[in-house]
Amino acid sequence: MGDTGATAGRLLSLLSLLQARRDWPGGELQERLSVSARTVRRDVERLRELGYPIESVSGPTGGYRLRAGAAMPPLLLDDEEAVAVAISLRTAARSAVAGIEETALRALVKLEQVLPSQLRRRVGALSEATSVPASSGGVMVDAGALTLFAVAARDREMVRFDYSAREGERTQRVVEPHALVTLGRRWYLVAWDPNRSGWRTFRLDRVVAPRLASRRFVMRTIPGGEAAAFVRASITKLTYRYEAIVTYQAPAERLRERLPVGWGRVEEIDEQTCAYHTSDDDLDWLALRIGMGGCNFTVQGSPELIAALDRLGRRLLAAVDQGGG
Protein backbone atom coordinates (compact mmCIF):
# COMPACT_ATOMS: atom_id res chain seq x y z
CA MET A 1 0.00 0.00 0.00
CA GLY A 2 2.84 2.38 0.87
CA ASP A 3 4.52 1.67 -2.47
CA THR A 4 1.26 2.42 -4.30
CA GLY A 5 0.98 5.77 -2.53
CA ALA A 6 4.59 6.62 -3.35
CA THR A 7 4.00 5.74 -7.02
CA ALA A 8 0.85 7.91 -7.19
CA GLY A 9 2.73 10.82 -5.63
CA ARG A 10 5.57 10.39 -8.11
CA LEU A 11 3.14 10.33 -11.04
CA LEU A 12 1.65 13.59 -9.80
CA SER A 13 5.12 15.11 -9.58
CA LEU A 14 6.05 13.90 -13.06
CA LEU A 15 2.83 15.23 -14.55
CA SER A 16 3.35 18.58 -12.82
CA LEU A 17 6.85 18.85 -14.30
CA LEU A 18 5.64 17.98 -17.81
CA GLN A 19 2.92 20.64 -17.59
CA ALA A 20 5.33 23.30 -16.36
CA ARG A 21 7.68 23.25 -19.35
CA ARG A 22 7.57 22.34 -23.03
CA ASP A 23 10.46 19.84 -23.21
CA TRP A 24 12.17 17.83 -20.47
CA PRO A 25 15.43 15.87 -20.99
CA GLY A 26 15.16 12.40 -19.46
CA GLY A 27 18.22 12.96 -17.29
CA GLU A 28 16.76 16.12 -15.76
CA LEU A 29 13.52 14.31 -14.90
CA GLN A 30 15.57 11.60 -13.17
CA GLU A 31 17.32 14.23 -11.05
CA ARG A 32 14.10 16.08 -10.16
CA LEU A 33 12.31 12.87 -9.13
CA SER A 34 15.38 11.10 -7.69
CA VAL A 35 14.68 7.93 -9.67
CA SER A 36 16.34 5.85 -12.39
CA ALA A 37 15.86 6.20 -16.15
CA ARG A 38 13.88 2.94 -16.11
CA THR A 39 11.47 4.32 -13.50
CA VAL A 40 10.91 7.48 -15.55
CA ARG A 41 10.11 5.39 -18.63
CA ARG A 42 7.72 3.21 -16.63
CA ASP A 43 5.94 6.22 -15.09
CA VAL A 44 5.60 7.85 -18.52
CA GLU A 45 3.92 4.67 -19.79
CA ARG A 46 1.50 4.72 -16.84
CA LEU A 47 0.52 8.31 -17.63
CA ARG A 48 0.02 7.38 -21.28
CA GLU A 49 -2.28 4.54 -20.20
CA LEU A 50 -4.31 7.11 -18.24
CA GLY A 51 -4.75 9.12 -21.43
CA TYR A 52 -2.05 11.77 -21.18
CA PRO A 53 -0.51 12.39 -24.65
CA ILE A 54 3.20 12.29 -23.76
CA GLU A 55 5.59 12.31 -26.71
CA SER A 56 9.20 11.12 -26.76
CA VAL A 57 11.60 13.84 -27.90
CA SER A 58 14.59 12.80 -29.99
CA GLY A 59 18.00 14.38 -29.55
CA PRO A 60 21.37 13.89 -27.90
CA THR A 61 19.87 13.47 -24.43
CA GLY A 62 16.35 12.33 -25.32
CA GLY A 63 13.34 13.51 -23.37
CA TYR A 64 9.57 13.89 -23.11
CA ARG A 65 6.89 16.44 -23.98
CA LEU A 66 3.21 16.69 -22.98
CA ARG A 67 1.38 17.36 -26.24
CA ALA A 68 -1.10 20.24 -26.15
CA GLY A 69 -4.51 20.32 -27.77
CA ALA A 70 -5.78 16.85 -26.88
CA ALA A 71 -8.95 16.16 -24.92
CA MET A 72 -8.38 16.38 -21.18
CA PRO A 73 -7.86 12.94 -19.63
CA PRO A 74 -8.79 12.10 -16.03
CA LEU A 75 -7.23 14.57 -13.59
CA LEU A 76 -4.62 13.48 -11.10
CA LEU A 77 -5.20 15.71 -8.06
CA ASP A 78 -4.53 15.01 -4.44
CA ASP A 79 -7.07 16.16 -1.83
CA GLU A 80 -5.47 19.54 -1.11
CA GLU A 81 -5.07 20.31 -4.82
CA ALA A 82 -8.71 19.43 -5.54
CA VAL A 83 -9.96 21.75 -2.79
CA ALA A 84 -7.62 24.54 -3.99
CA VAL A 85 -8.88 24.20 -7.57
CA ALA A 86 -12.51 24.31 -6.49
CA ILE A 87 -12.01 27.44 -4.38
CA SER A 88 -10.05 29.07 -7.19
CA LEU A 89 -12.86 28.39 -9.65
CA ARG A 90 -15.40 29.94 -7.29
CA THR A 91 -13.19 33.03 -7.04
CA ALA A 92 -12.69 33.17 -10.82
CA ALA A 93 -16.45 33.11 -11.32
CA ARG A 94 -16.53 36.60 -9.78
CA SER A 95 -13.36 37.93 -11.38
CA ALA A 96 -12.44 40.85 -13.66
CA VAL A 97 -11.46 38.59 -16.55
CA ALA A 98 -13.95 39.02 -19.40
CA GLY A 99 -15.90 35.89 -20.30
CA ILE A 100 -14.42 33.67 -17.60
CA GLU A 101 -17.31 33.78 -15.12
CA GLU A 102 -19.62 31.31 -16.90
CA THR A 103 -16.72 29.08 -17.96
CA ALA A 104 -15.43 28.89 -14.38
CA LEU A 105 -18.89 27.93 -13.11
CA ARG A 106 -19.21 25.15 -15.70
CA ALA A 107 -15.78 23.79 -14.76
CA LEU A 108 -16.69 23.98 -11.06
CA VAL A 109 -19.87 21.96 -11.60
CA LYS A 110 -17.89 19.26 -13.42
CA LEU A 111 -15.23 19.14 -10.71
CA GLU A 112 -17.68 18.96 -7.82
CA GLN A 113 -19.49 16.07 -9.53
CA VAL A 114 -16.39 13.89 -9.22
CA LEU A 115 -15.18 15.07 -5.80
CA PRO A 116 -15.54 12.55 -2.98
CA SER A 117 -18.25 13.49 -0.48
CA GLN A 118 -15.79 14.55 2.25
CA LEU A 119 -14.03 16.92 -0.17
CA ARG A 120 -17.34 18.38 -1.34
CA ARG A 121 -18.15 19.16 2.30
CA ARG A 122 -14.77 20.88 2.76
CA VAL A 123 -15.27 22.96 -0.39
CA GLY A 124 -18.78 23.89 0.71
CA ALA A 125 -17.62 24.91 4.19
CA LEU A 126 -14.82 27.07 2.78
CA SER A 127 -17.17 28.71 0.28
CA GLU A 128 -19.75 29.54 2.95
CA ALA A 129 -17.10 31.07 5.22
CA THR A 130 -15.41 33.08 2.46
CA SER A 131 -16.75 36.31 0.97
CA VAL A 132 -15.50 37.10 -2.55
CA PRO A 133 -16.74 40.48 -3.83
CA ALA A 134 -18.00 40.61 -7.38
CA SER A 135 -16.02 42.53 -9.96
CA SER A 136 -16.89 46.21 -10.09
CA GLY A 137 -15.19 49.20 -11.59
CA GLY A 138 -12.14 47.32 -12.78
CA VAL A 139 -11.00 47.18 -16.39
CA MET A 140 -11.92 43.83 -17.93
CA VAL A 141 -9.34 41.82 -19.88
CA ASP A 142 -9.85 39.12 -22.48
CA ALA A 143 -9.49 35.61 -21.04
CA GLY A 144 -8.09 34.31 -24.33
CA ALA A 145 -5.31 36.91 -24.32
CA LEU A 146 -4.50 36.11 -20.70
CA THR A 147 -4.17 32.41 -21.54
CA LEU A 148 -2.10 33.06 -24.66
CA PHE A 149 0.47 35.13 -22.75
CA ALA A 150 0.62 32.60 -19.91
CA VAL A 151 1.28 29.73 -22.31
CA ALA A 152 3.81 31.78 -24.29
CA ALA A 153 5.70 32.64 -21.10
CA ARG A 154 5.75 28.99 -20.07
CA ASP A 155 6.90 27.77 -23.51
CA ARG A 156 9.25 30.75 -24.03
CA GLU A 157 7.65 31.78 -27.29
CA MET A 158 7.54 35.39 -28.48
CA VAL A 159 4.21 37.18 -28.98
CA ARG A 160 3.19 39.81 -31.53
CA PHE A 161 0.44 42.38 -30.82
CA ASP A 162 -0.75 45.96 -31.34
CA TYR A 163 -0.58 48.22 -28.30
CA SER A 164 -2.52 51.40 -27.52
CA ALA A 165 -0.49 53.65 -25.24
CA ARG A 166 -2.06 55.90 -22.60
CA GLU A 167 -1.72 58.91 -24.92
CA GLY A 168 -3.57 57.02 -27.70
CA GLU A 169 -0.54 56.18 -29.85
CA ARG A 170 -0.78 52.69 -31.38
CA THR A 171 2.36 50.64 -32.00
CA GLN A 172 3.21 47.11 -33.11
CA ARG A 173 5.23 45.03 -30.64
CA VAL A 174 7.03 41.69 -30.70
CA VAL A 175 8.10 40.77 -27.15
CA GLU A 176 9.35 37.99 -24.91
CA PRO A 177 6.61 37.48 -22.28
CA HIS A 178 7.95 36.60 -18.84
CA ALA A 179 5.18 37.17 -16.27
CA LEU A 180 1.58 38.28 -15.72
CA VAL A 181 0.73 40.48 -12.72
CA THR A 182 -2.62 41.66 -11.39
CA LEU A 183 -2.43 44.93 -9.47
CA GLY A 184 -5.06 47.52 -8.62
CA ARG A 185 -7.82 45.68 -10.55
CA ARG A 186 -5.69 45.64 -13.69
CA TRP A 187 -3.61 42.98 -15.44
CA TYR A 188 -0.06 43.70 -16.59
CA LEU A 189 2.42 41.83 -18.77
CA VAL A 190 6.13 42.02 -17.90
CA ALA A 191 8.15 41.43 -21.07
CA TRP A 192 11.51 42.01 -22.70
CA ASP A 193 11.19 44.13 -25.87
CA PRO A 194 14.15 43.22 -28.15
CA ASN A 195 13.40 46.06 -30.57
CA ARG A 196 13.83 48.55 -27.71
CA SER A 197 16.47 46.52 -25.85
CA GLY A 198 14.69 46.85 -22.54
CA TRP A 199 12.08 45.58 -20.10
CA ARG A 200 8.54 46.88 -20.55
CA THR A 201 5.23 46.72 -18.68
CA PHE A 202 2.04 46.46 -20.78
CA ARG A 203 -1.54 46.81 -19.57
CA LEU A 204 -3.43 43.85 -21.00
CA ASP A 205 -6.63 45.81 -21.58
CA ARG A 206 -4.65 47.91 -24.09
CA VAL A 207 -3.28 44.90 -25.97
CA VAL A 208 -4.97 44.24 -29.34
CA ALA A 209 -4.91 40.99 -31.37
CA PRO A 210 -2.09 39.09 -29.62
CA ARG A 211 -0.72 36.09 -31.55
CA LEU A 212 2.26 33.79 -31.27
CA ALA A 213 5.25 34.93 -33.32
CA SER A 214 6.66 31.40 -33.85
CA ARG A 215 10.01 32.47 -32.41
CA ARG A 216 11.54 31.09 -29.23
CA PHE A 217 13.60 32.99 -26.66
CA VAL A 218 15.90 32.30 -23.71
CA MET A 219 14.52 33.15 -20.27
CA ARG A 220 15.93 36.31 -18.69
CA THR A 221 15.94 37.53 -15.09
CA ILE A 222 13.40 40.26 -14.36
CA PRO A 223 15.08 43.33 -12.76
CA GLY A 224 14.90 42.87 -9.00
CA GLY A 225 13.88 39.25 -9.52
CA GLU A 226 10.18 39.81 -8.76
CA ALA A 227 7.54 40.65 -11.39
CA ALA A 228 4.99 42.34 -9.09
CA ALA A 229 7.63 44.64 -7.61
CA PHE A 230 8.80 45.54 -11.11
CA VAL A 231 5.24 46.50 -12.13
CA ARG A 232 4.74 48.60 -8.99
CA ALA A 233 8.01 50.43 -9.67
CA SER A 234 6.99 51.03 -13.30
CA ILE A 235 3.63 52.51 -12.26
CA THR A 236 5.28 54.77 -9.70
CA LYS A 237 7.63 56.20 -12.34
CA LEU A 238 4.79 57.15 -14.71
CA THR A 239 3.79 60.80 -14.97
CA TYR A 240 0.07 61.46 -15.27
CA ARG A 241 -1.89 64.58 -16.15
CA TYR A 242 -2.53 65.72 -12.57
CA GLU A 243 0.28 65.68 -10.00
CA ALA A 244 0.24 66.34 -6.27
CA ILE A 245 2.60 66.61 -3.32
CA VAL A 246 0.72 65.95 -0.09
CA THR A 247 2.19 66.68 3.33
CA TYR A 248 0.67 64.46 6.03
CA GLN A 249 0.89 65.03 9.78
CA ALA A 250 1.82 61.41 10.50
CA PRO A 251 4.88 59.11 10.40
CA ALA A 252 5.90 57.85 6.98
CA GLU A 253 5.49 54.19 7.97
CA ARG A 254 1.86 54.75 8.92
CA LEU A 255 1.10 56.31 5.53
CA ARG A 256 2.83 53.50 3.64
CA GLU A 257 0.45 51.07 5.37
CA ARG A 258 -2.68 53.11 4.54
CA LEU A 259 -2.12 54.37 0.99
CA PRO A 260 -2.61 52.13 -2.10
CA VAL A 261 0.57 50.31 -3.10
CA GLY A 262 2.11 51.38 -6.39
CA TRP A 263 0.29 54.71 -6.80
CA GLY A 264 2.81 57.09 -5.28
CA ARG A 265 5.93 57.54 -3.20
CA VAL A 266 6.05 58.36 0.52
CA GLU A 267 9.08 60.24 1.83
CA GLU A 268 9.85 60.97 5.47
CA ILE A 269 10.23 64.65 6.44
CA ASP A 270 10.66 64.03 10.16
CA GLU A 271 9.36 61.54 12.73
CA GLN A 272 5.82 62.96 12.62
CA THR A 273 5.58 64.34 9.09
CA CYS A 274 5.90 62.88 5.59
CA ALA A 275 5.31 63.80 1.94
CA TYR A 276 3.33 61.77 -0.60
CA HIS A 277 4.21 62.27 -4.28
CA THR A 278 1.43 60.99 -6.53
CA SER A 279 -0.35 61.61 -9.83
CA ASP A 280 -3.24 60.36 -11.95
CA ASP A 281 -5.39 61.12 -14.98
CA ASP A 282 -8.58 60.66 -12.92
CA LEU A 283 -9.14 63.64 -10.59
CA ASP A 284 -11.82 61.96 -8.49
CA TRP A 285 -9.68 58.87 -7.85
CA LEU A 286 -6.67 61.07 -7.07
CA ALA A 287 -8.70 63.11 -4.55
CA LEU A 288 -10.09 59.98 -2.90
CA ARG A 289 -6.63 58.43 -2.69
CA ILE A 290 -5.23 61.53 -0.98
CA GLY A 291 -8.03 61.38 1.58
CA MET A 292 -7.18 57.79 2.49
CA GLY A 293 -4.24 58.93 4.63
CA GLY A 294 -6.48 59.17 7.70
CA CYS A 295 -4.86 62.30 9.15
CA ASN A 296 -4.52 66.05 8.59
CA PHE A 297 -2.76 67.11 5.41
CA THR A 298 -1.97 69.98 3.05
CA VAL A 299 -1.82 69.70 -0.75
CA GLN A 300 0.30 71.26 -3.47
CA GLY A 301 -1.44 70.68 -6.78
CA SER A 302 -3.35 72.10 -9.71
CA PRO A 303 -6.53 74.19 -9.29
CA GLU A 304 -8.46 71.27 -10.82
CA LEU A 305 -7.22 68.94 -8.07
CA ILE A 306 -8.07 71.46 -5.32
CA ALA A 307 -11.57 71.73 -6.79
CA ALA A 308 -11.91 67.92 -6.83
CA LEU A 309 -10.89 67.75 -3.16
CA ASP A 310 -13.42 70.47 -2.36
CA ARG A 311 -16.18 68.50 -4.13
CA LEU A 312 -15.24 65.35 -2.25
CA GLY A 313 -15.26 67.19 1.07
CA ARG A 314 -18.70 68.72 0.36
CA ARG A 315 -20.17 65.31 -0.51
CA LEU A 316 -18.81 63.79 2.70
CA LEU A 317 -20.17 66.65 4.81
CA ALA A 318 -23.57 66.38 3.11
CA ALA A 319 -23.67 62.67 3.92
CA VAL A 320 -22.88 63.41 7.59
CA ASP A 321 -25.58 66.10 7.76
CA GLN A 322 -28.20 63.77 6.26
CA GLY A 323 -27.24 60.98 8.63
CA GLY A 324 -27.47 63.28 11.65
CA GLY A 325 -30.83 64.70 10.61
Backbone torsions as a table, in degrees:
resi	resn	phi	psi	omega
1	MET	NA	-42.0	179.2
2	GLY	-62.8	-38.8	-180.0
3	ASP	-66.1	-37.5	178.2
4	THR	-62.9	-42.1	178.6
5	GLY	-64.2	-40.0	179.4
6	ALA	-64.7	-39.7	179.0
7	THR	-64.3	-44.0	179.9
8	ALA	-62.0	-41.7	178.1
9	GLY	-63.7	-38.3	179.3
10	ARG	-68.2	-38.4	177.3
11	LEU	-61.9	-40.3	176.9
12	LEU	-61.9	-42.8	179.7
13	SER	-65.2	-42.1	179.4
14	LEU	-63.6	-44.6	179.5
15	LEU	-63.4	-39.4	178.7
16	SER	-62.0	-41.5	178.2
17	LEU	-64.5	-44.2	-178.5
18	LEU	-64.4	-31.2	178.6
19	GLN	-79.6	-19.1	-174.7
20	ALA	-84.3	-20.9	-176.4
21	ARG	-145.8	155.5	-175.3
22	ARG	-66.8	-54.8	-176.8
23	ASP	-123.3	142.0	178.1
24	TRP	-130.6	116.8	171.8
25	PRO	-61.2	143.6	-178.7
26	GLY	-58.7	-40.1	-179.5
27	GLY	-62.6	-36.1	179.8
28	GLU	-70.3	-36.5	176.2
29	LEU	-63.9	-39.5	177.8
30	GLN	-59.5	-44.3	-179.0
31	GLU	-65.8	-43.6	-178.1
32	ARG	-63.9	-37.8	-175.3
33	LEU	-95.9	-7.8	-179.1
34	SER	57.8	47.9	179.8
35	VAL	-134.8	175.5	179.5
36	SER	-85.2	167.9	177.3
37	ALA	-62.6	-35.8	179.4
38	ARG	-63.8	-40.8	179.7
39	THR	-66.0	-39.3	177.3
40	VAL	-61.0	-45.4	179.9
41	ARG	-61.9	-41.6	-179.7
42	ARG	-65.7	-42.0	179.8
43	ASP	-66.8	-37.2	176.7
44	VAL	-61.3	-41.6	178.8
45	GLU	-64.0	-37.6	178.0
46	ARG	-64.2	-41.8	178.3
47	LEU	-65.8	-37.4	176.9
48	ARG	-62.7	-40.0	178.1
49	GLU	-63.2	-29.9	177.7
50	LEU	-78.8	-7.7	176.4
51	GLY	108.9	2.8	179.9
52	TYR	-82.2	123.7	-175.7
53	PRO	-79.6	82.6	-178.0
54	ILE	-98.2	124.1	-179.1
55	GLU	-100.4	148.1	171.6
56	SER	-86.1	135.3	-178.2
57	VAL	-105.8	124.6	179.5
58	SER	-80.3	159.9	179.9
59	GLY	148.8	-179.9	-177.5
60	PRO	-57.1	-39.6	-176.5
61	THR	-103.6	-14.1	-176.1
62	GLY	69.4	167.1	179.9
63	GLY	172.0	-166.4	-175.1
64	TYR	-140.1	155.0	179.4
65	ARG	-144.1	136.5	174.6
66	LEU	-88.8	112.0	-175.5
67	ARG	-69.6	135.2	178.7
68	ALA	-88.1	160.0	171.4
69	GLY	93.6	-5.5	179.0
70	ALA	-86.6	163.8	177.1
71	ALA	-63.2	144.0	-176.2
72	MET	-70.2	122.8	176.2
73	PRO	-79.1	-179.6	178.6
74	PRO	-56.4	138.5	-178.9
75	LEU	-78.0	142.7	172.4
76	LEU	-107.8	97.9	179.9
77	LEU	-128.7	135.4	171.7
78	ASP	-80.8	177.0	-173.1
79	ASP	-59.0	-47.3	-177.1
80	GLU	-64.5	-38.4	179.2
81	GLU	-66.2	-40.4	-179.6
82	ALA	-62.5	-43.4	178.1
83	VAL	-64.1	-43.3	-179.8
84	ALA	-61.3	-42.0	179.5
85	VAL	-64.7	-42.7	-179.0
86	ALA	-62.9	-44.9	179.1
87	ILE	-64.8	-39.5	179.4
88	SER	-64.0	-38.3	178.6
89	LEU	-67.0	-38.9	176.8
90	ARG	-62.0	-41.0	178.5
91	THR	-65.9	-42.9	-179.2
92	ALA	-63.1	-29.4	-179.5
93	ALA	-66.5	-11.8	178.3
94	ARG	-123.6	33.0	-171.6
95	SER	-94.3	-177.6	178.1
96	ALA	-103.7	22.7	176.8
97	VAL	-98.6	118.1	-173.7
98	ALA	-60.4	130.3	173.3
99	GLY	82.3	-1.7	-174.7
100	ILE	-91.3	-16.6	-174.0
101	GLU	-60.1	-53.4	-177.7
102	GLU	-66.5	-39.5	179.1
103	THR	-62.4	-42.6	179.3
104	ALA	-63.5	-39.4	178.8
105	LEU	-65.1	-41.2	178.3
106	ARG	-62.6	-44.1	179.2
107	ALA	-64.1	-37.4	179.8
108	LEU	-64.5	-42.1	178.5
109	VAL	-60.0	-45.1	-179.8
110	LYS	-63.3	-41.3	-178.6
111	LEU	-66.5	-45.1	-176.8
112	GLU	-67.0	-23.6	178.0
113	GLN	-67.2	-28.1	-176.8
114	VAL	-105.4	-1.0	177.6
115	LEU	-72.8	138.7	172.4
116	PRO	-59.4	156.5	-173.4
117	SER	-58.7	-39.2	-177.9
118	GLN	-67.2	-32.7	177.5
119	LEU	-73.7	-36.3	176.7
120	ARG	-61.3	-38.2	178.4
121	ARG	-66.3	-39.4	178.8
122	ARG	-64.7	-43.6	179.2
123	VAL	-63.0	-42.7	179.9
124	GLY	-63.3	-42.1	179.6
125	ALA	-63.8	-43.4	179.2
126	LEU	-64.2	-40.2	-178.9
127	SER	-65.6	-40.9	-179.4
128	GLU	-67.4	-30.9	-176.5
129	ALA	-90.8	-3.9	-175.1
130	THR	-116.0	128.7	177.2
131	SER	-103.9	118.9	178.1
132	VAL	-114.5	109.3	-177.7
133	PRO	-65.3	144.7	176.9
134	ALA	-70.9	156.6	179.6
135	SER	-64.9	135.0	176.7
136	SER	-155.3	128.5	173.1
137	GLY	82.6	-15.0	-179.3
138	GLY	-80.9	160.7	177.5
139	VAL	-82.8	126.1	-177.9
140	MET	-80.4	144.5	176.4
141	VAL	-119.5	157.3	-178.4
142	ASP	-77.5	127.4	-178.4
143	ALA	-63.7	-35.6	179.3
144	GLY	-63.9	-40.6	178.4
145	ALA	-65.9	-40.3	179.2
146	LEU	-60.1	-44.9	179.8
147	THR	-66.1	-42.2	-179.1
148	LEU	-59.4	-46.3	-179.8
149	PHE	-66.3	-37.5	179.2
150	ALA	-64.4	-44.4	179.4
151	VAL	-67.0	-41.0	179.8
152	ALA	-63.5	-38.6	177.8
153	ALA	-65.7	-41.2	179.2
154	ARG	-64.4	-44.1	-176.0
155	ASP	-89.5	0.5	178.6
156	ARG	56.9	52.5	179.1
157	GLU	-118.8	133.6	-177.5
158	MET	-69.7	154.1	-177.6
159	VAL	-126.8	140.4	178.4
160	ARG	-110.4	137.8	178.0
161	PHE	-161.7	164.9	171.4
162	ASP	-95.5	144.4	-177.2
163	TYR	-132.0	130.2	177.5
164	SER	-99.5	112.0	-178.9
165	ALA	-72.1	169.3	-178.2
166	ARG	-59.8	-34.1	-179.3
167	GLU	-80.8	-3.7	178.8
168	GLY	101.7	-12.1	-179.9
169	GLU	-67.1	136.2	-178.7
170	ARG	-111.5	127.3	-178.2
171	THR	-128.8	160.1	174.7
172	GLN	-100.1	133.5	-177.0
173	ARG	-127.4	146.5	169.1
174	VAL	-130.4	112.3	-169.8
175	VAL	-130.2	167.0	173.4
176	GLU	-101.6	102.0	-177.9
177	PRO	-73.2	131.7	-178.5
178	HIS	-116.7	-34.6	-176.4
179	ALA	-159.7	152.5	173.2
180	LEU	-112.8	137.2	-177.6
181	VAL	-133.3	134.1	172.1
182	THR	-106.2	127.8	-174.8
183	LEU	-152.2	126.9	177.7
184	GLY	59.6	41.1	178.8
185	ARG	66.6	20.3	176.7
186	ARG	-131.8	152.7	176.6
187	TRP	-103.6	137.7	179.8
188	TYR	-127.3	147.0	172.8
189	LEU	-107.8	128.8	173.0
190	VAL	-100.0	121.6	-173.7
191	ALA	-146.0	155.1	171.9
192	TRP	-93.4	126.1	179.6
193	ASP	-102.1	102.3	-176.5
194	PRO	-65.9	-28.3	179.9
195	ASN	-70.9	-22.8	178.9
196	ARG	-112.1	2.3	177.2
197	SER	50.4	47.5	-179.8
198	GLY	-165.1	166.5	176.7
199	TRP	-79.4	143.2	179.9
200	ARG	-137.5	151.7	173.7
201	THR	-114.0	128.0	-178.7
202	PHE	-120.5	133.0	172.2
203	ARG	-77.6	126.6	-173.7
204	LEU	-68.5	-25.4	178.1
205	ASP	-72.4	-8.6	176.7
206	ARG	-103.7	0.8	178.5
207	VAL	-84.7	133.5	-178.4
208	VAL	-121.6	131.8	173.1
209	ALA	51.8	57.3	177.1
210	PRO	-71.1	142.5	176.7
211	ARG	-152.2	150.7	179.9
212	LEU	-64.8	140.0	-176.3
213	ALA	-95.8	1.3	178.7
214	SER	58.3	35.7	177.1
215	ARG	-135.5	131.9	-178.5
216	ARG	-92.3	162.5	178.1
217	PHE	-143.4	164.0	178.5
218	VAL	-96.2	132.2	-177.8
219	MET	-59.1	136.0	177.3
220	ARG	-112.2	168.7	177.2
221	THR	-96.1	122.4	178.6
222	ILE	-64.2	135.4	179.1
223	PRO	-51.3	127.2	-177.5
224	GLY	85.4	-14.4	176.2
225	GLY	80.9	0.0	-175.4
226	GLU	-138.3	120.5	-172.2
227	ALA	-64.5	-44.3	-177.9
228	ALA	-62.7	-41.0	178.7
229	ALA	-65.2	-36.7	178.1
230	PHE	-64.1	-41.6	178.9
231	VAL	-65.1	-44.1	178.9
232	ARG	-59.8	-42.2	179.5
233	ALA	-65.2	-37.9	179.5
234	SER	-64.8	-41.8	179.8
235	ILE	-64.9	-42.1	-178.2
236	THR	-61.7	-33.6	-177.4
237	LYS	-76.9	-17.7	-178.0
238	LEU	-67.0	146.5	175.3
239	THR	-109.2	123.5	-178.8
240	TYR	-104.6	179.6	-173.5
241	ARG	-64.1	-43.1	-176.5
242	TYR	-110.2	125.7	-179.3
243	GLU	-116.4	154.9	-179.9
244	ALA	-149.8	146.0	168.6
245	ILE	-120.4	116.3	-174.5
246	VAL	-111.4	127.2	176.5
247	THR	-101.3	117.7	-178.1
248	TYR	-104.1	143.4	175.9
249	GLN	-90.3	67.1	-178.9
250	ALA	-163.9	158.6	178.4
251	PRO	-63.4	149.4	-178.0
252	ALA	-59.9	-39.6	-177.4
253	GLU	-62.6	-37.6	178.5
254	ARG	-63.6	-41.3	-179.2
255	LEU	-69.7	-35.2	177.9
256	ARG	-62.9	-30.7	178.5
257	GLU	-76.4	-28.3	-172.9
258	ARG	-94.2	-33.5	-173.4
259	LEU	-85.3	148.5	-177.9
260	PRO	-58.4	134.0	-179.0
261	VAL	-68.2	135.9	173.5
262	GLY	88.8	0.7	-176.1
263	TRP	-112.1	13.9	178.5
264	GLY	172.2	-179.4	-177.4
265	ARG	-129.4	127.4	179.5
266	VAL	-100.6	128.7	178.2
267	GLU	-123.2	136.7	179.3
268	GLU	-76.8	132.8	173.3
269	ILE	-97.3	-50.7	170.5
270	ASP	-151.9	-169.0	-173.9
271	GLU	-64.2	-24.2	-176.4
272	GLN	-120.0	10.2	-177.5
273	THR	-142.9	142.6	177.3
274	CYS	-147.5	164.6	179.6
275	ALA	-118.8	138.8	179.9
276	TYR	-116.0	115.5	178.4
277	HIS	-98.2	119.6	-175.3
278	THR	-150.0	165.0	179.0
279	SER	-160.1	163.0	179.5
280	ASP	-169.5	162.5	173.8
281	ASP	-89.9	-17.6	-177.7
282	ASP	-101.8	108.9	-177.3
283	LEU	-63.0	-41.2	-177.4
284	ASP	-65.9	-41.5	178.4
285	TRP	-67.7	-38.0	178.4
286	LEU	-63.8	-44.2	179.3
287	ALA	-63.5	-43.5	179.9
288	LEU	-63.9	-40.6	-179.7
289	ARG	-63.2	-41.4	178.9
290	ILE	-62.0	-37.9	-179.0
291	GLY	-72.8	-9.7	-177.5
292	MET	-78.7	-2.1	-179.4
293	GLY	-65.0	-27.6	176.3
294	GLY	74.3	25.7	178.2
295	CYS	-157.9	174.4	179.6
296	ASN	-66.6	146.6	-178.7
297	PHE	-155.2	161.8	170.8
298	THR	-125.2	152.1	-172.9
299	VAL	-125.4	135.2	166.1
300	GLN	-108.1	116.8	-177.6
301	GLY	-168.4	-175.8	-177.6
302	SER	-72.1	160.7	175.7
303	PRO	-58.8	-32.8	179.0
304	GLU	-64.4	-39.0	178.8
305	LEU	-68.5	-42.2	178.3
306	ILE	-59.7	-40.8	178.5
307	ALA	-64.8	-38.8	179.3
308	ALA	-65.9	-38.9	176.5
309	LEU	-65.3	-38.3	178.5
310	ASP	-63.9	-42.7	178.3
311	ARG	-62.6	-42.2	179.7
312	LEU	-63.4	-43.8	179.7
313	GLY	-62.2	-41.0	179.8
314	ARG	-65.0	-38.9	179.3
315	ARG	-65.9	-40.5	179.6
316	LEU	-66.0	-42.1	178.5
317	LEU	-65.4	-38.3	178.4
318	ALA	-62.9	-39.4	179.7
319	ALA	-65.9	-38.1	177.6
320	VAL	-65.8	-43.2	-179.9
321	ASP	-62.8	-42.8	-179.9
322	GLN	-65.9	-38.8	179.6
323	GLY	-67.4	-34.5	-178.3
324	GLY	-78.9	-21.0	-177.8
325	GLY	-77.4	NA	NA
